[in-house]
Amino acid sequence: MLVPASVSDYRLLAQRRLPRPFFDYIDGGAYGELTLNANQADLDALKLHQRVLRGAKNIDTSTTVLGQKLAQPVILAPVGLAGLYARRGEVQAARAARTAGVPFCLSTVSICSVEEVSAATTAPFWFQLYVIRDRGYAKELLARAQAAGCTTLVFTVDLPVFATRYRDVRNGMTSAVPLAGRLAKAWDLARHAGWLWDVPLRGKPLTFGNLAQAVPAAHSLGAMKGWVDAQFDPGVTWKDLDWVRSNWNGAIVIKGVLDVEDARSAAGVGASAVVVSNHGGRQLDGAPSSISVLPRIAEAVGGRMEILMDGGIRSGQDVAKALASGARAVMLGRPWAYGLAARGEAGVAEVLAILRRELEVTMTLLGVERVSDIGAGALDP
């Protein structure tokens, strides 16, 4: 039996436990997955600058993001359909985040509703909203999130249309498949008895909790895609952020920025932070990796807003590299989803513990005691 020691180990455990369509939904990217792979490859290519005899013995991984104290510079990013990876998955992840002292961000397309998550955890959490056409429905979602105690809104702007993810197409997640494909899918589900018992049998209701009235069925990605195609609005501009601001009282984070001018526009409309992100390689395939554009964006607007980053983070070393490149903290998507699928709340907690231990060791070997001291000098030129 595999004893997980790294995020990669949790990926393997998740692959074993989940039916293939659901694992591929977590693991895959758009088209040829070039950007998905670049996110990790470009992080791997960065070299850390080791220092010795620096007296770094009192390691402190804590930081603040948007005025909130974090035990480590990590945030659980919004991940759709998490309640299909483990029973009431978003609740389990939110509890793990609370215990670990880091924020959890709930996806618009979660299985658990914002009210259910709020009732299950005492810590305030973040809420993520997509750009949707029905402003009345969007306003209702924002009001529900604020009533549930959400303090920060993550406004995702890099999904005006749904990019094709070939793994999902092959697995019949977005469209009908022939009889042979349906039989193969049924056999795959039958082979994952643990998941069947945990999620379909004990994890009901399997609906999109925040969108239950509009998208009642969560049994396939096709239901969500139909709603996305009808509601996501490619005509939205920066002027529409005024509407968002008028309906949200807390901090607003703009997620999905890869361009310096777009980052300046985000600062111009009063955003509290941006997330340098390519949606985990799930949207514009061939776009640059997040880490490759992070330094330019941090240099351009880091004095005006906080800079977060996601895409490719798989270790505490990666966290240090992102901080050295200008991020204040990173957002994790796939790593916590792997942990959730493998072992539920305990798996998410252990993924966060692994990253923190790795970051502590990395900081010691860099010769720094506080995350605020991880600057550009932590990277070899």
C-alpha positions in Angstrom: 0.0 0.0 0.0 1.3 3.4 -1.0 2.2 5.6 2.0 1.8 9.2 0.6 4.8 11.4 1.1 4.2 14.0 -1.5 1.4 15.7 -3.6 2.4 13.3 -6.5 1.6 10.3 -4.2 -1.8 11.8 -3.5 -2.4 12.1 -7.3 -1.7 8.4 -7.7 -4.1 7.6 -4.9 -6.8 9.8 -6.4 -6.3 8.1 -9.8 -6.8 4.7 -8.2 -9.9 5.7 -6.2 -11.8 7.8 -8.7 -13.6 6.5 -11.9 -11.6 7.7 -14.9 -14.0 10.5 -16.0 -13.8 12.2 -12.7 -10.0 11.8 -12.3 -9.4 13.1 -15.8 -11.7 16.1 -15.1 -9.4 17.1 -12.2 -6.2 16.1 -13.9 -6.7 17.2 -17.5 -6.4 20.5 -19.4 -7.5 22.0 -22.7 -6.7 20.6 -26.1 -3.1 19.3 -26.2 -2.5 20.3 -22.6 0.6 22.4 -23.5 -0.1 25.1 -21.0 -1.0 22.5 -18.3 2.4 20.9 -18.7 4.2 24.3 -19.0 2.9 25.4 -15.6 4.9 22.6 -13.9 7.8 22.5 -16.3 8.6 26.2 -15.9 8.4 26.0 -12.2 10.8 23.0 -12.3 13.2 25.0 -14.4 13.7 27.6 -11.8 16.7 27.0 -9.5 16.7 27.9 -5.8 19.7 29.8 -4.4 21.1 27.9 -1.4 22.7 29.8 1.4 24.5 28.4 4.5 25.4 29.4 8.0 22.6 32.0 8.1 21.2 31.1 11.5 17.7 30.3 10.1 16.3 28.3 12.9 13.1 30.1 13.9 11.1 29.4 10.7 7.8 31.2 10.4 5.7 30.4 7.4 2.8 32.7 8.3 1.7 35.7 6.3 -1.3 37.9 5.7 -3.4 38.1 2.6 -6.1 40.8 2.3 -5.7 41.4 6.0 -6.3 37.8 6.9 -3.6 35.8 8.9 -2.5 32.6 7.1 -0.5 29.9 8.7 1.3 29.5 5.3 1.1 31.4 2.0 -1.5 29.0 0.5 -5.2 29.3 -0.3 -7.5 26.5 -1.5 -8.6 27.6 -4.9 -12.2 27.2 -6.2 -12.5 23.7 -7.7 -15.8 22.7 -9.4 -17.6 19.4 -8.7 -15.5 18.7 -5.6 -18.5 16.9 -4.0 -18.1 14.3 -6.7 -14.6 13.4 -5.5 -15.6 12.7 -1.9 -18.8 12.8 0.1 -19.8 16.4 0.6 -16.3 17.3 -0.6 -16.4 21.0 -0.3 -17.4 20.8 3.4 -14.5 18.4 4.0 -12.1 20.7 2.3 -13.3 23.8 4.1 -12.9 22.0 7.4 -9.4 21.0 6.5 -8.5 24.5 5.5 -9.9 25.9 8.8 -7.8 23.5 10.8 -4.7 24.3 8.8 -5.2 28.1 9.1 -5.6 28.9 5.4 -8.5 30.2 3.4 -10.9 28.1 1.4 -12.6 29.4 -1.7 -16.0 27.8 -2.8 -16.6 27.4 -6.5 -19.8 28.7 -8.1 -20.3 25.2 -9.5 -19.8 23.3 -6.2 -21.9 20.4 -5.1 -22.3 21.8 -1.6 -24.1 25.1 -1.4 -22.6 28.2 0.2 -25.1 27.7 3.0 -24.1 24.1 3.7 -20.4 25.0 3.8 -21.1 28.0 6.1 -23.1 25.7 8.5 -20.3 23.2 8.6 -17.3 25.4 9.4 -16.9 28.3 11.8 -14.2 30.0 9.7 -15.1 32.7 7.1 -14.4 31.5 3.6 -14.1 33.0 0.1 -16.6 32.7 -2.7 -15.9 32.5 -6.5 -18.2 33.9 -9.1 -18.0 33.6 -12.9 -19.2 36.2 -15.4 -22.8 35.3 -16.1 -25.5 37.0 -18.2 -28.4 36.8 -15.7 -27.4 39.6 -13.4 -30.4 39.0 -11.2 -29.2 35.5 -10.5 -25.6 36.7 -10.0 -26.8 39.3 -7.5 -28.7 36.6 -5.7 -25.6 34.4 -5.5 -23.5 37.4 -4.1 -26.2 38.1 -1.5 -26.3 34.4 -0.4 -22.5 34.4 -0.2 -22.4 37.5 2.0 -25.2 36.2 4.2 -23.2 33.0 4.7 -20.2 35.1 5.9 -18.0 35.0 2.9 -15.4 37.8 3.2 -13.7 37.8 -0.2 -15.0 37.5 -3.7 -12.9 35.8 -6.4 -14.2 37.0 -9.7 -13.0 34.6 -12.4 -12.6 36.3 -15.8 -10.8 33.8 -18.0 -13.7 31.6 -18.8 -16.0 33.7 -21.1 -16.4 30.4 -23.1 -15.8 26.8 -22.2 -12.6 25.5 -23.9 -12.6 21.9 -25.1 -10.9 19.4 -22.9 -10.3 16.3 -24.9 -10.2 14.0 -21.9 -13.7 15.0 -20.9 -14.9 14.6 -24.5 -13.4 11.1 -24.7 -14.9 10.1 -21.3 -18.4 11.3 -22.3 -18.5 14.1 -19.7 -19.7 16.7 -22.1 -21.7 14.9 -24.7 -23.5 11.6 -25.4 -21.4 8.5 -26.1 -22.3 5.3 -28.1 -23.5 2.2 -26.4 -20.0 0.7 -26.2 -18.8 3.8 -24.5 -21.7 3.8 -22.0 -21.0 0.1 -21.1 -17.3 0.9 -20.6 -18.2 3.8 -18.4 -20.6 1.6 -16.3 -17.8 -1.0 -15.9 -15.4 1.7 -14.8 -17.8 2.9 -12.2 -18.5 -0.6 -10.9 -14.8 -1.2 -10.3 -14.6 1.7 -7.9 -16.8 0.3 -5.1 -15.3 2.6 -2.4 -16.2 5.7 -4.4 -19.7 4.4 -5.3 -20.4 3.8 -1.6 -19.0 7.1 -0.4 -20.3 9.5 -3.1 -23.3 8.3 -5.1 -24.9 6.4 -2.2 -24.0 8.4 0.8 -23.1 11.8 -0.7 -26.5 12.9 -1.9 -27.9 15.3 -3.0 -25.6 15.4 -6.0 -26.7 18.7 -7.4 -24.9 22.0 -8.1 -25.7 23.4 -4.7 -25.4 27.1 -5.6 -27.2 26.6 -8.9 -29.7 24.0 -8.0 -32.6 25.9 -9.4 -30.9 26.6 -12.7 -28.8 23.3 -13.1 -30.5 20.6 -11.1 -28.4 17.6 -12.4 -24.8 17.1 -11.4 -24.4 13.6 -12.8 -22.4 14.8 -15.8 -20.4 17.8 -16.9 -22.8 18.1 -19.9 -25.5 19.7 -17.6 -23.0 22.3 -16.4 -21.6 22.9 -19.9 -25.1 23.7 -21.2 -25.6 26.3 -18.5 -22.2 27.7 -19.1 -22.8 28.1 -22.8 -26.1 29.9 -22.1 -24.9 32.1 -19.2 -21.2 32.9 -19.5 -20.8 36.2 -21.2 -17.9 37.0 -23.5 -19.2 40.5 -23.9 -18.2 41.6 -20.4 -15.7 44.4 -20.1 -13.8 46.1 -17.3 -16.7 48.5 -16.9 -18.8 45.7 -15.6 -16.7 45.5 -12.5 -18.6 48.6 -11.3 -21.7 46.3 -11.1 -19.7 43.7 -9.1 -18.4 46.3 -6.7 -21.9 47.7 -6.2 -23.1 44.3 -5.1 -20.2 43.2 -3.0 -19.0 44.8 0.3 -15.7 42.9 0.8 -12.5 42.4 -1.0 -12.6 41.6 -4.7 -9.9 39.4 -6.3 -9.7 39.2 -10.1 -8.6 35.7 -11.1 -7.3 34.8 -14.6 -4.8 37.6 -15.4 -1.7 36.9 -17.6 -1.2 40.3 -19.1 0.5 43.4 -17.5 -2.1 45.8 -19.0 -4.9 43.6 -17.7 -3.4 43.7 -14.3 -3.2 47.5 -14.5 -6.9 47.5 -15.5 -7.7 45.4 -12.4 -5.9 47.8 -10.2 -7.7 50.7 -11.9 -11.2 49.3 -11.1 -10.2 48.9 -7.4 -9.6 45.2 -7.2 -7.8 44.2 -4.0 -5.7 41.5 -5.7 -5.2 39.6 -8.9 -4.5 35.9 -9.4 -1.9 35.3 -12.1 -3.5 32.3 -13.6 -4.3 30.5 -16.9 -7.1 28.4 -15.3 -4.7 25.5 -14.7 -4.1 25.1 -18.4 -7.8 24.4 -18.9 -8.7 27.3 -21.1 -6.3 28.9 -23.7 -3.9 26.1 -24.6 -0.6 27.6 -25.7 -0.9 30.5 -23.2 2.2 31.1 -21.1 2.7 29.5 -17.8 1.6 31.4 -14.7 5.1 31.5 -13.2 6.7 32.9 -16.5 4.5 36.1 -16.4 4.3 36.5 -12.7 7.5 38.6 -12.2 6.4 41.2 -14.8 2.9 41.6 -13.3 4.3 41.8 -9.8 6.7 44.5 -10.9 4.0 46.4 -12.7 1.2 46.4 -10.0 2.6 44.8 -6.9 2.7 48.2 -5.2 -1.0 48.8 -5.9 -2.6 45.4 -5.0 -1.7 42.0 -3.7 -0.5 39.4 -6.2 -1.5 35.8 -6.0 -0.7 33.0 -8.4 -1.9 29.5 -9.3 -0.9 26.9 -11.8 1.6 24.1 -11.4 2.2 24.3 -7.6 2.9 20.8 -6.4 5.4 21.3 -3.5 6.7 23.6 -0.9 9.6 24.4 -3.2 7.1 25.6 -5.8 5.5 27.8 -3.2 8.9 29.4 -2.4 9.6 29.9 -6.1 6.3 31.7 -6.6 7.0 34.0 -3.6 10.5 34.7 -5.0 8.9 35.6 -8.3 6.6 38.2 -6.7 3.5 36.4 -5.3 2.3 37.1 -1.9 0.7 33.6 -1.7 -0.4 30.8 -4.0 -3.7 29.2 -4.8 -3.9 25.4 -4.9 -6.4 23.6 -7.1 -5.4 20.1 -8.2 -3.3 19.3 -5.1 -6.2 19.6 -2.6 -8.6 17.9 -5.0 -6.2 14.9 -5.2 -6.0 14.8 -1.4 -9.8 15.0 -1.1 -10.4 12.2 -3.6 -7.8 10.0 -1.9 -8.7 10.5 1.8 -11.3 13.2 2.2 -10.7 15.8 4.8 -7.7 14.0 6.2 -6.2 13.9 2.7 -6.6 17.7 2.2 -5.1 18.3 5.6 -2.1 16.1 4.8 -1.5 17.8 1.5 -1.4 21.1 3.3 0.9 19.7 6.0 3.3 18.3 3.3 3.5 21.7 1.6 4.2 23.4 4.9 6.9 21.0 5.9 8.5 21.3 2.5 8.4 25.1 2.7 10.0 25.1 6.2 12.9 23.0 5.0 13.2 25.1 1.8 13.3 28.3 3.9 16.0 26.9 6.2 18.2 25.9 3.2 17.6 29.4 1.6 18.7 30.9 4.8 15.5 32.9 5.6 13.2 32.7 8.6 10.1 34.6 7.3 8.2 34.2 4.1 8.5 38.0 3.6 12.2 37.5 3.2 11.8 35.2 0.2 12.7 37.6 -2.5 14.3 37.5 -6.0 17.6 36.5 -4.4 16.1 33.2 -3.5 16.4 32.2 -7.2 19.6 31.6 -9.1 19.8 33.9 -12.1 
